[in-house]
Amino acid sequence: MITLKTLFKTSLIYGIGSAIMRLMTFLLLPFYTNELTNYDDFILVMTTIALLRITYSHGMGDSFLKVYSESENKVVITSTYLIYIFCVIIGASSLLLIVNSIFNAENQSSLLYLIQSKLNFIILIILFDTINYRIVDILRIQNKPIFYMIGQLSGIIMTFITTIYLVRNFNNQSFVNFYIYDQVDAALLAVLFGGIINFILFSPILFNNIILSKFSKQHLQKMFALGMRFFPAALFFVFMAQLDRYLLKLLLDDSSNLIGSYSVGYKLASVPMLLIGAFNLGWQPFYLSNGNNQKSRVDYGKIGTILVISMLSVGWIMTLIMPLIVNLDVPFLNNYKIIGERFVDGIKIIPLIITAHIFYAMYIINMPSIYLCNKQNWSPILRMIGAGVNVVLNVILIPKYNIYGAAFATAAGYGIMFFVLFYKNKTWMPIKLIWSDILMFSLFIICSIVTLTFNMYGQYIMLIVTLFYMLFLLYKHGFKNIILLFK
């Protein structure tokens, strides 16, 4: 059984590692938005990679974690999982190349032409990412967060260094033989180098956990059957998080810089996702090992309250400070803004995207019932509902409100997904958060932002009151309990 103390310690390590890695990607944002002339194209290619990555995985990561936690034959489960993933990588990549050779897009401004022109980079990046994520699954279930952090951080540093060098020197004649024809190629090559470094550092874990003779068809069938129950949920979730970039391209006559602006706003608003990402890496193994009983449900409620209040706190701070810093010059680079002038409109969607992330955090807190009450069939239904609401609202709102419509659709999609699961959990597995504190804090946050935005009387008093209430709640639900855990 994984204890609360272990959950917070591993989440803290994951959080520090994730924060450092996210910081490196944030440091690239000024470079991308000031230097990358076709940033919109880069975003669309990375969106394609995200969609294909989830297809390569098709729910097997979640099914591996569940089957591994329930089985005594760990070596067989792990070896079977890794061997199968290698077979999928070879088969899926070959299929993509065959399809690409059959269909040729003629319109050079089309989305299909862009994807086909970058397909070699896309396949190579997904290949290494798929392997690396599977190794991360093993590190998570074996509780090795330090190894995870070192490997991931090394890959990010490599991506950071090579991005700056390659994008600035993409037209160097010596690079032509490496198929770098524009800045997007250069940026993708840098991402690929980061994945390769991850793979090299993670390879000891890979080779120590893969034994060909341990492959089990029976265990594969069990994982695959379970993975197929998770896959639609994961696919719908990625659609909800990524599809709006495609829709901005397809639904607007002129999407120039809007895709980049939306992605910038989304990226800046993703700071609270550091908490979710770090937390979730430890959360799933934690509730799988603690099960469904009265004591564990009480613990889940306490943990959930801490997470939501932390998310609200970080989201509030980000909403206040991001508009103040995006127009600043990058230190020592006076010709660089924190965000390139073409994309500064993206900061206006930050409150909506942060709202979406808070809904997602509350959804994650209510997830134990899906696994512990054997309700996996509901996972794709919930995410399909969220994705459906998201897509419909995108189609309705983007033509009229462009990135603001896309941001509202994102928040609505996550919101409906949470509310449906919350309603079902009343009968499945109630997880009781301290809603009185959460709702009161939310009210303070809304009032402080509204009074500040419209320069209303008492705006600074409202900010101070909200700040002190935030500190009180963080101590009451967070730091006080965490300190006791570490004594």
Order of alpha helices (4+ residues) and beta strands (2+ residues): alpha-alpha-alpha-alpha-alpha-alpha-alpha-alpha-alpha-alpha-alpha-alpha-beta-beta-alpha-alpha-alpha-alpha-alpha-alpha
